[in-house]
Amino acid sequence: MRRRYAKRGAVSKASRKSQPRSQTGKDGKVQLVLDREELVTMMQDSLTSFATEMGLKVATLLLEDEVNQRCGQRYERVPERSLTRYGHQRGVAVIAGQKVPIRRPRVRYTRQCGEAELETYARLQSPDTMPQSVLKRLVRGVSCRDYEGVVDLAREGFGVQRSSVSRSFVKASADAVRQLSERRLDGVRIPVIYLDGVQYAGETMTVALGVLENGAKWVLGVRQGATENAAVCTALLEDLQERGLDTSQPTLLVLDGAKALHAAVKRVWGPKALIQRCQVHKKRNVREHLPQKHWDELSRQLQAAYRETDFDRALGRLQTTARWLDRLNPDAAASLREGMEETLTVIRLGVPELLRRTLATTNPIESAFSVAQNVTRRVKRWREGDMRQRWCVAGLLRAESKFRRVKGYRHLPQLLRALDRLLPGKGLDENRKIA
């Protein structure tokens, strides 16, 4: 009996030795003390698993430290103690994007019935921690099917099956859509707005991207529709207006040439809308009417016109190109003449070259679309409802987190002065010589 009792004591002592210990200094900081053998074993695992295990141990020590602060040290005589230890219970904490079982200490009141809640445990069990972690991983291209193999699993982790991940992503992405739709624009000067649409499984997401005075880019809004029609575009712009966007000031709107976007912009801004047609889209549309042997010459002539700094010279070059196209294909010439002056708006405004190249095309918003579509490349089955919008917004916000200021942002004050010199109630046609 003595030998058996001794062995039990030895096992109990070893188990106590393997458990993490903490020391609380005078400055209130918690120090983690680990056994050497345990540390070596943990280091044999991958670095991510090691980090997850460390997080679990730190969470355990934070819980014990809160108990020590509220109840005093174990076996310490504390007069008029209001709280006392009440053992441990199985609990759950969200660490590294997964639910992990943890031993939760319990604390009860001494003078009244009931159990006191631990603030640290409430934070570790926050319902928002799992969805946000899932959202961050899924927008980096990890599918729900492969999530369990990619997440930093602890040895006893659970709650990372495909259904759990899907529910978490739906919740997080729905919150992202709601936050974007409630983003206020009051008192923010947005001199430049890009408008374009992107296809998602047979439906179109119309997106507005704004450029602030300091050159920063914002995703302003997203509207889902069957096509890029005038009603959907107008609804998007009117929603921005209700959220505080000032449409009474002259604004440069960069479009790809879609008639629906053009009509919606004119309806909302009226004469204060300065439309810049994308030069890349214009070149592409004209080129589609010609045999490939004429593409190089067309690109050379259009590039020479768009590099001009004087509006009249640039317009003259485009008119010469249109007469050349009349001999090759009248439809190509008609395509070039359609909205010809709107492709030269940035030249008419006198924008410096570096900023002019940025504002002359829809490349900034196209770049955001490429990030959003890269996020959704693993989606195999699209369901009805807001699934397309949620995925689009998640991808666009992912792109927004990496946005840099537009090239040539130092010249934006010059653009603002050119916009402010517009006469009240008149559009750009009445003020051809602005800058």
KAGI-V119186 format. One record per pair of residues at least 24 apart in sequence whose C-alpha atoms are under 8 Angstrom apart, sorted by sequence separation. I is the first residue (numbers start at 0). GAP is how many residues later the second one is. If there is no record, write none. Layout:
BEGIN
I:GAP, I:GAP
END
This chain:
BEGIN
82:24, 83:24, 187:24, 188:24, 201:24, 202:24, 203:24, 247:24, 249:24, 251:24, 253:24, 256:24, 370:24, 371:24, 82:25, 83:25, 246:25, 255:25, 256:25, 314:25, 370:25, 31:26, 82:26, 83:26, 205:26, 314:26, 371:26, 81:27, 82:27, 205:27, 232:27, 233:27, 236:27, 368:27, 370:27, 371:27, 81:28, 92:28, 232:28, 236:28, 367:28, 370:28, 31:29, 80:29, 81:29, 94:29, 229:29, 230:29, 314:29, 93:30, 205:30, 229:30, 233:30, 237:30, 313:30, 29:31, 92:31, 93:31, 98:31, 133:31, 137:31, 196:31, 228:31, 229:31, 232:31, 233:31, 236:31, 367:31, 29:32, 92:32, 93:32, 96:32, 97:32, 227:32, 228:32, 367:32, 82:33, 91:33, 96:33, 134:33, 227:33, 229:33, 230:33, 233:33, 310:33, 96:34, 130:34, 133:34, 134:34, 229:34, 233:34, 29:35, 93:35, 133:35, 93:36, 96:36, 131:36, 310:36, 19:37, 95:37, 96:37, 130:37, 131:37, 134:37, 182:37, 309:37, 310:37, 66:38, 129:38, 130:38, 134:38, 289:38, 305:38, 308:38, 309:38, 21:39, 55:39, 289:39, 307:39, 20:40, 54:40, 66:40, 130:40, 131:40, 179:40, 180:40, 288:40, 309:40, 19:41, 23:41, 62:41, 63:41, 130:41, 179:41, 180:41, 308:41, 59:42, 62:42, 288:42, 289:42, 21:43, 51:43, 59:43, 288:43, 51:44, 55:44, 59:44, 286:45, 55:46, 285:46, 285:47, 357:48, 285:49, 357:49, 284:50, 285:50, 357:50, 66:51, 354:51, 65:52, 354:52, 97:53, 353:53, 354:53, 65:54, 96:54, 99:54, 281:54, 353:54, 354:54, 62:55, 95:55, 96:55, 97:55, 100:55, 184:55, 189:55, 95:56, 99:56, 100:56, 354:56, 62:57, 99:57, 185:57, 186:57, 187:57, 188:57, 354:57, 61:58, 62:58, 98:58, 99:58, 184:58, 185:58, 192:58, 194:58, 97:59, 98:59, 183:59, 184:59, 185:59, 186:59, 190:59, 191:59, 192:59, 193:59, 194:59, 195:59, 351:59, 97:60, 98:60, 182:60, 183:60, 184:60, 185:60, 190:60, 191:60, 192:60, 193:60, 194:60, 195:60, 350:60, 97:61, 98:61, 181:61, 189:61, 190:61, 191:61, 192:61, 193:61, 194:61, 281:61, 97:62, 191:62, 276:62, 350:63, 278:64, 350:64, 58:65, 195:65, 276:65, 277:65, 349:65, 194:66, 275:66, 276:66, 348:66, 274:67, 275:67, 276:67, 275:68, 276:68, 349:68, 275:69, 348:69, 274:70, 275:70, 348:70, 273:71, 280:80, 278:81, 279:81, 277:82, 278:82, 275:83, 276:83, 277:83, 275:84, 276:84, 277:84, 347:84, 348:84, 349:84, 347:85, 348:85, 349:85, 347:86, 348:86, 347:87, 51:100, 51:101, 52:101, 51:102, 48:103, 47:104, 48:104, 48:105, 253:105, 255:105, 253:106, 255:106, 253:107, 254:107, 253:108, 271:153, 273:153, 270:154, 271:154, 272:154, 273:154, 270:155, 271:155, 208:156, 270:156, 271:156, 270:157, 223:165, 195:166, 222:166, 221:167, 193:168, 250:168, 195:169, 249:169, 194:170, 249:170, 193:171, 197:171, 221:171, 248:171, 249:172, 218:177, 218:178, 200:181, 218:181, 217:182, 216:183, 204:184, 216:186, 200:187, 204:187, 215:187, 216:187, 199:188, 215:188, 216:188, 215:189, 216:189, 214:190, 215:190, 213:191, 214:191, 214:194, 210:195, 213:195, 214:195, 213:196, 214:197, 213:198, 212:199, 212:200, 176:212, 176:213, 175:214, 173:216, 176:216, 172:217, 175:217, 176:217, 172:218, 175:218, 169:220, 172:220, 172:221, 190:225, 140:233, 140:234, 139:235, 140:235, 142:235, 138:236, 140:236, 142:236, 137:237, 138:237, 140:237, 138:255, 138:256, 134:259, 138:259
END
